[in-house]
Amino acid sequence: MPKEKFEDALNKLEKIVSKLEEGDIPLDESLKLFEEGIRLSRFCNQKLDEAEKKLEILLKDEDGVLKPRSFDPSTPSGQSIKMRSGRTDGEESIEEEEE
């Protein structure tokens, strides 16, 4: 199966929800649609979590410019970002932590 896109999965999930809400399909088909809906929901949640982590990894460089940092969701703990205050300029500093 080719790599599924978030938008396609969400579209399929919305169609499944509509069919299930209509309530005029046999029980067996409803169960199959429900199972597929759960799979699609988990896929979409995973993609959203990955996107959120990518956004969290945007870090400021020395000049205050945001720079994207790569995130590997296949690593056991990924990377976490620790916010630390204590700077005299009122800004918070960001440190990468390897867990």
Secondary structure, 3 states (H helix, E strand, C coil): CCCCCHHHHHHHHHHHHHHHHHCCCCHHHHHHHHHHHHHHHHHHHHHHHHHHHHHHCCEECCCCCEECCCCCCCCCCCCEEEEECCCCCCCCEEEEECC
